[in-house]
Amino acid sequence: MASKFRFGSNLYRCYSRLIAPSRLTKVNGGCHRYFSASASLKQNQAEAELVGHYPGHGRLEFTTNLDIIDPTLFKQIPVYQILDTNGNLIGDPSEVQLSEETLLKIYEKMLTLNQMDKILYESQRQGRISFYMTCYGEEATHFGTATALDFNDLVFAQYREAGVLMWRGFTLDNFMNQCYGNEYDEGKGRQMPVHYGSNRLNFVTISSPLGTQMPQASGAAYAMKMKGANNCVICYFGEGAASEGDAHAAFNFAATLDCPVIFFCRNNGYAISTPANEQYRGDGLVSRAPSYGMAALRVDGNDILAVHNATKKAREIAITKNRPVIVEAMTYRVGHHSTSDDSSAYRSAHELKYWKEVDSPINRLRAFLENKGLWNEEAETAAKKSIMKDIMAAFGRAEKAKKPPISDMFTDVYDEKPERLQKQYDELLEHIQKYPDQYPTGQFQS
């Protein structure tokens, strides 16, 4: 069974047969076999009776059979996996493309993200910050992709990819400052919590409306292609966002213009409270790719090794062939959608328990490291203690810092502030000075 999931030549051949658009067979065997540059005139005349040429598709074969395509007849696309849920290697050892040192670093980053999520989620519940979204259960999709990318690859994230930014160098202080919107926040306190962004780390600021980052990513990838840059764009989104109209525009744009972009879908089972089986039909997102003319693959999103290899392969296609690729990572959202959500209203405790304890990406990687003698309970305890100390120190610094100056509300829009904005600023200052007891100006930079 292990050979079935190999990502080497056998697996890639499998994916090529199933979902590489250039290998799809048309009805009744396809028309490719009918055409040859060396075909005789007589053969061409015979072909004319069998095929039609349409502006919207080119040459198509005719048939007298009234065949309705039944979607249930298509073979389900498999999930690429290297580690099973117990952390056992089921693929070829050569498919472990991350060093032991890197795997240990990834594991510690996973623990850091997990602990940071706990502290900031509780902070919102205590009224210290206004909003938060955790990444519980999806950590492997973050670090598996981040390790396969080049630093200069541009990232368009949704709102559950904090680990990608963490791997690129966004510090605990950076995360805390953004969630508090204080004077040290790179976004100058203008965005709501978890809507991170960093120009220096090639991470485009997250936008709240679902799907808007997708056509933007296609456009950015097209610009990269036109400039001849040897890099790609990666765009993260959930299966819920894939139901937005922007997803269609992004896929079609990227496919027709051959844009070097990786569309990475975190299929975590829920679009807020809507389960996937009530959201779409067919074999998930990956099955849509051939219809757009894109290559695609499906991967176990809780398997850090498989996610890394899948992203690495997708990047290779995007860079070398200037083609978009869809990667569908099958994972699970363990936490609530956000601090505005109570997931107990739409899923069972039994379901949650399985994904939290049995099929956890953190537990799976830990088991793999322990099997190799690289980790143990003593190391776990020491790491968590050190991580929590660092998190609380950054938390304390962020909470004590002042808010950005009020004047920042009116800057960074125009090169030179227009008269109307200056007027608004003056009126706001006048209002605050008139009612000083209503505004905590001491909490802001002067």
LINDAUR-V691630 format. One record per residue. RES is the residue in one letter. OMEGA is omega in whole degrees, -180 to 180 (999 if undefined). Layout:
res=RES omega=OMEGA
res=RES omega=OMEGA
//
This chain:
res=M omega=-176
res=A omega=-177
res=S omega=-180
res=K omega=-174
res=F omega=-179
res=R omega=-179
res=F omega=-180
res=G omega=-174
res=S omega=-178
res=N omega=-178
res=L omega=-177
res=Y omega=175
res=R omega=179
res=C omega=-180
res=Y omega=180
res=S omega=180
res=R omega=-173
res=L omega=-168
res=I omega=172
res=A omega=-172
res=P omega=-178
res=S omega=-177
res=R omega=-179
res=L omega=-180
res=T omega=178
res=K omega=-178
res=V omega=180
res=N omega=173
res=G omega=176
res=G omega=-176
res=C omega=-174
res=H omega=-175
res=R omega=-175
res=Y omega=-170
res=F omega=180
res=S omega=-180
res=A omega=-177
res=S omega=-178
res=A omega=-180
res=S omega=179
res=L omega=-180
res=K omega=179
res=Q omega=179
res=N omega=179
res=Q omega=178
res=A omega=180
res=E omega=-177
res=A omega=-180
res=E omega=-176
res=L omega=-175
res=V omega=175
res=G omega=179
res=H omega=-177
res=Y omega=-179
res=P omega=-177
res=G omega=-177
res=H omega=-175
res=G omega=-176
res=R omega=178
res=L omega=179
res=E omega=175
res=F omega=176
res=T omega=176
res=T omega=179
res=N omega=177
res=L omega=-176
res=D omega=173
res=I omega=-178
res=I omega=179
res=D omega=-177
res=P omega=-179
res=T omega=-179
res=L omega=-179
res=F omega=180
res=K omega=180
res=Q omega=-178
res=I omega=-176
res=P omega=180
res=V omega=179
res=Y omega=-177
res=Q omega=177
res=I omega=179
res=L omega=175
res=D omega=-175
res=T omega=178
res=N omega=179
res=G omega=179
res=N omega=180
res=L omega=180
res=I omega=177
res=G omega=177
res=D omega=180
res=P omega=180
res=S omega=-180
res=E omega=174
res=V omega=-172
res=Q omega=177
res=L omega=-179
res=S omega=178
res=E omega=179
res=E omega=180
res=T omega=179
res=L omega=177
res=L omega=178
res=K omega=178
res=I omega=-178
res=Y omega=179
res=E omega=177
res=K omega=176
res=M omega=178
res=L omega=180
res=T omega=179
res=L omega=-180
res=N omega=180
res=Q omega=178
res=M omega=177
res=D omega=-179
res=K omega=-178
res=I omega=-177
res=L omega=176
res=Y omega=179
res=E omega=178
res=S omega=178
res=Q omega=180
res=R omega=179
res=Q omega=179
res=G omega=-178
res=R omega=173
res=I omega=-171
res=S omega=-170
res=F omega=174
res=Y omega=176
res=M omega=-179
res=T omega=179
res=C omega=-177
res=Y omega=175
res=G omega=-176
res=E omega=-175
res=E omega=-178
res=A omega=179
res=T omega=179
res=H omega=-172
res=F omega=176
res=G omega=178
res=T omega=-176
res=A omega=-179
res=T omega=-179
res=A omega=-177
res=L omega=171
res=D omega=-178
res=F omega=-178
res=N omega=172
res=D omega=-175
res=L omega=-177
res=V omega=169
res=F omega=-176
res=A omega=172
res=Q omega=178
res=Y omega=179
res=R omega=179
res=E omega=-178
res=A omega=-179
res=G omega=178
res=V omega=179
res=L omega=178
res=M omega=180
res=W omega=-178
res=R omega=176
res=G omega=175
res=F omega=-173
res=T omega=175
res=L omega=177
res=D omega=179
res=N omega=179
res=F omega=-178
res=M omega=-180
res=N omega=180
res=Q omega=-179
res=C omega=177
res=Y omega=-180
res=G omega=-176
res=N omega=-175
res=E omega=-180
res=Y omega=179
res=D omega=-180
res=E omega=178
res=G omega=177
res=K omega=175
res=G omega=-175
res=R omega=-177
res=Q omega=175
res=M omega=-178
res=P omega=-180
res=V omega=175
res=H omega=-173
res=Y omega=175
res=G omega=180
res=S omega=178
res=N omega=-178
res=R omega=-180
res=L omega=178
res=N omega=-179
res=F omega=-176
res=V omega=-178
res=T omega=-178
res=I omega=179
res=S omega=-178
res=S omega=-178
res=P omega=-176
res=L omega=173
res=G omega=-176
res=T omega=-179
res=Q omega=-173
res=M omega=176
res=P omega=176
res=Q omega=179
res=A omega=177
res=S omega=179
res=G omega=179
res=A omega=178
res=A omega=178
res=Y omega=178
res=A omega=177
res=M omega=-180
res=K omega=-179
res=M omega=179
res=K omega=-179
res=G omega=180
res=A omega=-180
res=N omega=-179
res=N omega=179
res=C omega=175
res=V omega=172
res=I omega=-178
res=C omega=180
res=Y omega=177
res=F omega=177
res=G omega=-180
res=E omega=176
res=G omega=179
res=A omega=180
res=A omega=177
res=S omega=177
res=E omega=179
res=G omega=179
res=D omega=180
res=A omega=178
res=H omega=-180
res=A omega=-179
res=A omega=-179
res=F omega=-177
res=N omega=179
res=F omega=-177
res=A omega=-178
res=A omega=-176
res=T omega=-180
res=L omega=177
res=D omega=-177
res=C omega=179
res=P omega=-178
res=V omega=175
res=I omega=174
res=F omega=-175
res=F omega=-178
res=C omega=172
res=R omega=179
res=N omega=-175
res=N omega=171
res=G omega=-176
res=Y omega=169
res=A omega=-166
res=I omega=-179
res=S omega=-178
res=T omega=179
res=P omega=-176
res=A omega=-177
res=N omega=174
res=E omega=-173
res=Q omega=-180
res=Y omega=176
res=R omega=-180
res=G omega=-175
res=D omega=175
res=G omega=-175
res=L omega=-173
res=V omega=-179
res=S omega=179
res=R omega=-172
res=A omega=-179
res=P omega=-180
res=S omega=177
res=Y omega=-177
res=G omega=-179
res=M omega=172
res=A omega=-178
res=A omega=172
res=L omega=180
res=R omega=-174
res=V omega=174
res=D omega=-176
res=G omega=177
res=N omega=180
res=D omega=-175
res=I omega=-178
res=L omega=-180
res=A omega=179
res=V omega=179
res=H omega=-178
res=N omega=-180
res=A omega=180
res=T omega=179
res=K omega=179
res=K omega=179
res=A omega=179
res=R omega=179
res=E omega=179
res=I omega=-179
res=A omega=-176
res=I omega=-173
res=T omega=-176
res=K omega=-177
res=N omega=-179
res=R omega=176
res=P omega=179
res=V omega=174
res=I omega=173
res=V omega=177
res=E omega=-179
res=A omega=-179
res=M omega=-176
res=T omega=-178
res=Y omega=178
res=R omega=-177
res=V omega=-178
res=G omega=172
res=H omega=178
res=H omega=178
res=S omega=177
res=T omega=177
res=S omega=-172
res=D omega=172
res=D omega=-173
res=S omega=179
res=S omega=180
res=A omega=-176
res=Y omega=173
res=R omega=-173
res=S omega=177
res=A omega=179
res=H omega=178
res=E omega=-179
res=L omega=-179
res=K omega=-180
res=Y omega=-176
res=W omega=-179
res=K omega=-174
res=E omega=-174
res=V omega=-175
res=D omega=179
res=S omega=179
res=P omega=179
res=I omega=179
res=N omega=-179
res=R omega=179
res=L omega=178
res=R omega=180
res=A omega=179
res=F omega=179
res=L omega=179
res=E omega=178
res=N omega=180
res=K omega=179
res=G omega=-177
res=L omega=-176
res=W omega=177
res=N omega=-177
res=E omega=179
res=E omega=179
res=A omega=179
res=E omega=-179
res=T omega=-179
res=A omega=-178
res=A omega=-179
res=K omega=179
res=K omega=-180
res=S omega=-180
res=I omega=-179
res=M omega=178
res=K omega=180
res=D omega=-179
res=I omega=-177
res=M omega=177
res=A omega=178
res=A omega=178
res=F omega=-179
res=G omega=179
res=R omega=-178
res=A omega=-178
res=E omega=-179
res=K omega=-176
res=A omega=178
res=K omega=175
res=K omega=178
res=P omega=178
res=P omega=-179
res=I omega=-179
res=S omega=180
res=D omega=177
res=M omega=-173
res=F omega=-179
res=T omega=176
res=D omega=173
res=V omega=178
res=Y omega=176
res=D omega=175
res=E omega=-176
res=K omega=180
res=P omega=-176
res=E omega=-177
res=R omega=177
res=L omega=177
res=Q omega=179
res=K omega=178
res=Q omega=180
res=Y omega=-180
res=D omega=-180
res=E omega=178
res=L omega=179
res=L omega=179
res=E omega=180
res=H omega=-180
res=I omega=180
res=Q omega=179
res=K omega=-179
res=Y omega=-175
res=P omega=-178
res=D omega=-179
res=Q omega=-176
res=Y omega=-179
res=P omega=-175
res=T omega=179
res=G omega=179
res=Q omega=-178
res=F omega=172
res=Q omega=-180
res=S omega=999
//
